[in-house]
Amino acid sequence: MILEYRVPAQFAAMILITLLALRKGGGPEKASGAVILIMFVVGYFYHLLFDEGIVLGSVDLFHAVLDGLVAIALVIIALYANRIYPLCLAGLQLIALSAHLVREMIDAMSPVAYAILFILPSYFQLMALAMGLWAHRQRLRRYGPYKDWRTSPARTAGPI
């Protein structure tokens, strides 16, 4: 019963969270919200126009390409954002992207496992964006304005 409303509920949550990020967020929230919104809208119109369901028996090429482009955008945002949560967004997107690669390499992969690995991260991305927006608003309230972006990508302290 609850799975019946999964897609509309996720779409409503995505609209609400991304619009809040675009309205109330700083640069990283707006950029991340825009990327997530574009990902959902492009996927929605693709399925609306071509009336194709999600392919689970083999690699879903459309979603693999879309996930790859979104991963590139979110990794760039994560490298330059003066926030921690974009790293979570990028990491979750890399999980979704890796699901397509694993599906291509392993024929015995369960369609259910494939679906979980490339669909489930989007739910966690919405939660991470919502929590990141909340943390940003709290920090603004407590400390005032602060830099949205780093001038160079984040680096490690030294050799790992």
VOBA-1610 file (N, C-alpha, C; in pm, whole numbers, padded with zeros to 5 digits, always signed):
BEGIN
Met+00082-00119+00000Met+00000+00000+00000Met+00087+00126+00000Ile+00188+00132+00088Ile+00271+00252+00097Ile+00358+00267-00029Leu+00399+00156-00090Leu+00479+00162-00212Leu+00401+00221-00328Glu+00270+00214-00320Glu+00183+00266-00425Glu+00201+00418-00441Tyr+00230+00487-00332Tyr+00242+00632-00333Tyr+00388+00679-00323Arg+00482+00588-00342Arg+00624+00620-00328Arg+00667+00730-00425Val+00635+00717-00551Val+00680+00814-00652Val+00618+00952-00630Pro+00484+00963-00614Pro+00429+01098-00590Pro+00480+01160-00459Ala+00498+01078-00355Ala+00548+01131-00228Ala+00691+01182-00244Gln+00774+01106-00314Gln+00911+01149-00335Gln+00915+01275-00421Phe+00832+01280-00523Phe+00829+01397-00611Phe+00783+01521-00533Ala+00683+01507-00448Ala+00635+01619-00367Ala+00743+01666-00270Ala+00811+01571-00206Ala+00919+01606-00113Ala+01033+01676-00187Met+01066+01625-00306Met+01173+01685-00385Met+01136+01828-00425Ile+01013+01850-00469Ile+00971+01986-00508Ile+00982+02080-00387Leu+00930+02038-00274Leu+00931+02120-00154Leu+01075+02152-00110Ile+01158+02050-00099Ile+01295+02069-00049Ile+01379+02151-00147Thr+01369+02123-00277Thr+01451+02198-00373Thr+01403+02343-00385Leu+01273+02366-00380Leu+01225+02505-00384Leu+01269+02582-00260Leu+01266+02516-00143Leu+01318+02580-00021Leu+01467+02610-00035Ala+01541+02515-00091Ala+01686+02536-00109Ala+01711+02651-00206Leu+01632+02660-00313Leu+01650+02767-00410Leu+01611+02903-00350Arg+01517+02903-00261Arg+01468+03030-00202Arg+01547+03072-00078Lys+01577+02979+00011Lys+01636+03012+00140Lys+01784+02977+00153Gly+01838+02903+00056Gly+01974+02854+00069Gly+02079+02950+00016Gly+02202+02915+00047Gly+02317+02986-00009Gly+02352+02923-00143Gly+02468+02956-00195Gly+02510+02906-00324Gly+02511+02754-00337Pro+02572+02681-00241Pro+02575+02536-00252Pro+02436+02472-00243Glu+02348+02529-00161Glu+02212+02475-00150Glu+02136+02497-00281Lys+02153+02616-00338Lys+02085+02647-00464Lys+02138+02558-00577Ala+02269+02542-00583Ala+02328+02459-00689Ala+02287+02313-00673Ser+02296+02261-00551Ser+02259+02121-00526Ser+02110+02100-00551Gly+02028+02193-00504Gly+01884+02183-00526Gly+01850+02186-00674Ala+01917+02272-00750Ala+01892+02281-00893Ala+01930+02150-00963Val+02045+02094-00927Val+02089+01968-00989Val+01989+01856-00960Ile+01946+01845-00835Ile+01850+01740-00798Ile+01717+01762-00867Leu+01672+01887-00873Leu+01546+01919-00941Leu+01554+01882-01089Ile+01664+01919-01153Ile+01683+01887-01295Ile+01684+01735-01316Met+01753+01662-01226Met+01758+01516-01237Met+01617+01457-01235Phe+01535+01499-01139Phe+01399+01447-01129Phe+01314+01487-01249Val+01322+01613-01290Val+01238+01662-01400Val+01276+01595-01531Val+01404+01583-01559Val+01448+01516-01682Val+01401+01371-01682Gly+01416+01302-01571Gly+01368+01164-01561Gly+01218+01154-01579Tyr+01145+01247-01519Tyr+00999+01248-01530Tyr+00955+01265-01675Phe+01012+01365-01744Phe+00972+01389-01882Phe+01018+01278-01976Tyr+01132+01218-01947Tyr+01177+01104-02028Tyr+01073+00992-02022His+01030+00959-01902His+00931+00852-01886His+00795+00892-01940Leu+00762+01019-01931Leu+00635+01068-01986Leu+00635+01063-02139Leu+00744+01103-02200Leu+00752+01107-02346Leu+00767+00968-02409Phe+00850+00884-02348Phe+00879+00755-02409Phe+00803+00640-02345Asp+00730+00667-02240Asp+00645+00569-02173Asp+00719+00438-02145Glu+00844+00453-02106Glu+00924+00335-02071Glu+00941+00330-01921Gly+00926+00212-01866Gly+00953+00194-01724Gly+01102+00185-01702Ile+01140+00170-01579Ile+01281+00155-01545Ile+01325+00016-01587Val+01435+00008-01658Val+01490-00119-01705Val+01569-00181-01591Leu+01535-00304-01552Leu+01605-00370-01443Leu+01677-00498-01488Gly+01638-00552-01605Gly+01699-00675-01653Gly+01838-00656-01710Ser+01869-00533-01748Ser+02002-00497-01798Ser+02027-00353-01753Val+02138-00296-01797Val+02169-00158-01755Val+02066-00063-01816Asp+02010+00022-01732Asp+01919+00125-01777Asp+02006+00240-01829Leu+02028+00244-01960Leu+02124+00337-02020Leu+02087+00483-01993Phe+01959+00516-02005Phe+01918+00655-01981Phe+01955+00698-01839His+01917+00616-01741His+01945+00652-01602His+02095+00645-01571Ala+02168+00559-01637Ala+02313+00552-01617Ala+02380+00682-01663Val+02340+00731-01780Val+02396+00857-01831Val+02353+00974-01743Leu+02226+00978-01707Leu+02176+01085-01620Leu+02248+01083-01485Asp+02263+00966-01427Asp+02334+00954-01299Asp+02480+00996-01312Gly+02542+00967-01425Gly+02680+01008-01447Gly+02694+01159-01454Leu+02605+01224-01527Leu+02610+01370-01538Leu+02581+01438-01404Val+02485+01384-01331Val+02453+01439-01199Val+02570+01417-01103Ala+02637+01302-01112Ala+02753+01275-01027Ala+02864+01377-01052Ile+02889+01406-01178Ile+02992+01506-01210Ile+02956+01641-01147Ala+02832+01684-01164Ala+02789+01813-01109Ala+02799+01815-00957Leu+02753+01709-00890Leu+02754+01707-00744Leu+02896+01696-00687Val+02985+01626-00756Val+03124+01619-00710Val+03189+01756-00721Ile+03163+01828-00829Ile+03219+01963-00845Ile+03165+02055-00735Ile+03036+02048-00709Ile+02977+02129-00601Ile+03041+02093-00467Ala+03058+01963-00442Ala+03116+01918-00315Ala+03260+01965-00298Leu+03336+01969-00406Leu+03476+02012-00396Leu+03490+02160-00365Tyr+03396+02241-00411Tyr+03408+02386-00393Tyr+03318+02444-00284Ala+03218+02370-00239Ala+03126+02423-00138Ala+03194+02434-00003Asn+03159+02538+00069Asn+03209+02556+00205Asn+03109+02492+00302Arg+03077+02367+00275Arg+02981+02289+00353Arg+03028+02142+00351Ile+02976+02063+00443Ile+03009+01921+00449Ile+02906+01837+00374Tyr+02777+01871+00386Tyr+02672+01784+00333Tyr+02680+01760+00182Pro+02737+01852+00099Pro+02748+01818-00044Pro+02833+01694-00070Leu+02924+01664+00024Leu+03001+01540+00011Leu+02909+01419+00021Cys+02808+01427+00108Cys+02709+01319+00120Cys+02629+01307-00009Leu+02586+01420-00065Leu+02510+01417-00190Leu+02592+01351-00301Ala+02717+01392-00312Ala+02805+01336-00416Ala+02831+01188-00393Gly+02856+01150-00267Gly+02880+01009-00236Gly+02761+00921-00267Leu+02643+00970-00233Leu+02521+00893-00263Leu+02500+00882-00414Gln+02533+00987-00487Gln+02519+00981-00633Gln+02620+00883-00692Leu+02738+00876-00634Leu+02838+00779-00682Leu+02793+00636-00656Ile+02718+00614-00547Ile+02660+00482-00523Ile+02561+00448-00633Ala+02474+00544-00668Ala+02377+00521-00775Ala+02447+00493-00907Leu+02552+00569-00937Leu+02626+00548-01061Leu+02696+00412-01061Ser+02752+00374-00948Ser+02823+00246-00943Ser+02727+00128-00961Ala+02601+00146-00925Ala+02502+00039-00944Ala+02493+00001-01092His+02499+00101-01179His+02491+00073-01324His+02616-00002-01370Leu+02730+00037-01316Leu+02854-00031-01354Leu+02854-00176-01307Val+02809-00198-01184Val+02802-00334-01130Val+02702-00416-01211Arg+02589-00358-01246Arg+02487-00429-01325Arg+02544-00473-01459Glu+02628-00390-01518Glu+02690-00425-01646Glu+02791-00538-01631Met+02863-00540-01518Met+02968-00639-01500Met+02918-00773-01449Ile+02808-00773-01375Ile+02761-00896-01312Ile+02622-00930-01363Asp+02615-01034-01446Asp+02486-01074-01503Asp+02390-01129-01397Ala+02445-01188-01292Ala+02361-01252-01191Ala+02304-01153-01089Met+02328-01024-01110Met+02277-00925-01014Met+02124-00924-01016Ser+02067-00931-00900Ser+01922-00929-00886Ser+01866-00796-00934Pro+01757-00797-01011Pro+01693-00672-01052Pro+01649-00587-00932Val+01611-00654-00823Val+01570-00581-00702Val+01691-00508-00642Ala+01805-00576-00636Ala+01927-00514-00583Ala+01968-00395-00670Tyr+01959-00412-00801Tyr+01990-00304-00895Tyr+01898-00184-00871Ala+01770-00209-00859Ala+01674-00101-00835Ala+01703-00029-00704Ile+01730-00106-00601Ile+01759-00045-00470Ile+01884+00041-00477Leu+01989-00010-00543Leu+02116+00061-00546Leu+02111+00190-00628Phe+02025+00197-00730Phe+02025+00323-00804Phe+01904+00412-00778Ile+01805+00363-00706Ile+01689+00446-00672Ile+01696+00498-00528Leu+01732+00411-00434Leu+01731+00447-00292Leu+01819+00568-00257Pro+01938+00584-00318Pro+02019+00701-00281Pro+01947+00835-00299Ser+01854+00844-00393Ser+01785+00972-00414Ser+01702+01013-00293Tyr+01648+00915-00219Tyr+01574+00947-00097Tyr+01667+01007+00008Phe+01784+00947+00021Phe+01881+00997+00118Phe+01938+01132+00075Gln+01949+01154-00056Gln+01994+01285-00104Gln+01897+01395-00063Leu+01768+01367-00074Leu+01668+01466-00033Leu+01681+01496+00117Met+01702+01391+00196Met+01719+01412+00341Met+01847+01492+00369Ala+01956+01460+00299Ala+02082+01531+00321Ala+02069+01677+00280Leu+02002+01704+00169Leu+01983+01843+00126Leu+01897+01918+00228Ala+01791+01854+00276Ala+01705+01919+00377Ala+01784+01949+00504Met+01863+01853+00550Met+01942+01874+00672Met+02052+01979+00648Gly+02112+01978+00529Gly+02213+02079+00496Gly+02153+02218+00491Leu+02034+02231+00437Leu+01966+02361+00433Leu+01933+02407+00575Trp+01886+02315+00658Trp+01855+02349+00797Trp+01981+02394+00870Ala+02092+02322+00851Ala+02218+02358+00917Ala+02268+02494+00869His+02254+02520+00741His+02294+02650+00685His+02213+02763+00748Arg+02083+02744+00759Arg+01997+02848+00818Arg+02032+02869+00966Gln+02061+02760+01037Gln+02100+02772+01178Gln+02232+02849+01192Arg+02327+02817+01106Arg+02457+02884+01111Arg+02442+03033+01078Leu+02359+03066+00981Leu+02333+03206+00948Leu+02274+03280+01068Arg+02179+03214+01132Arg+02112+03275+01247Arg+02210+03298+01362Arg+02298+03203+01386Arg+02392+03213+01499Arg+02510+03306+01473Tyr+02570+03291+01353Tyr+02698+03358+01327Tyr+02692+03465+01219Gly+02583+03475+01148Gly+02574+03571+01039Gly+02628+03512+00909Pro+02640+03598+00808Pro+02684+03550+00676Pro+02824+03488+00679Tyr+02843+03390+00595Tyr+02975+03326+00581Tyr+02991+03285+00435Lys+03115+03251+00398Lys+03145+03220+00258Lys+03071+03093+00213Asp+03011+03099+00095Asp+02944+02982+00038Asp+03043+02886-00029Trp+03147+02943-00090Trp+03237+02863-00173Trp+03382+02881-00130Arg+03460+02776-00154Arg+03605+02784-00138Arg+03661+02842-00267Thr+03778+02901-00259Thr+03840+02955-00381Thr+03914+02847-00458Ser+03946+02736-00392Ser+04008+02622-00458Ser+03946+02496-00402Pro+03957+02385-00475Pro+03895+02261-00426Pro+03951+02219-00291Ala+03870+02149-00215Ala+03914+02097-00085Ala+04030+02002-00105Arg+04128+02011-00013Arg+04245+01923-00019Arg+04258+01849+00112Thr+04330+01738+00108Thr+04360+01667+00231Thr+04478+01736+00299Ala+04496+01709+00427Ala+04602+01771+00505Ala+04740+01721+00462Gly+04747+01604+00406Gly+04875+01549+00366Gly+04854+01409+00309Pro+04962+01336+00294Pro+04948+01200+00239Pro+04862+01112+00331Ile+04788+01031+00268Ile+04699+00941+00345Ile+04768+00812+00371
//
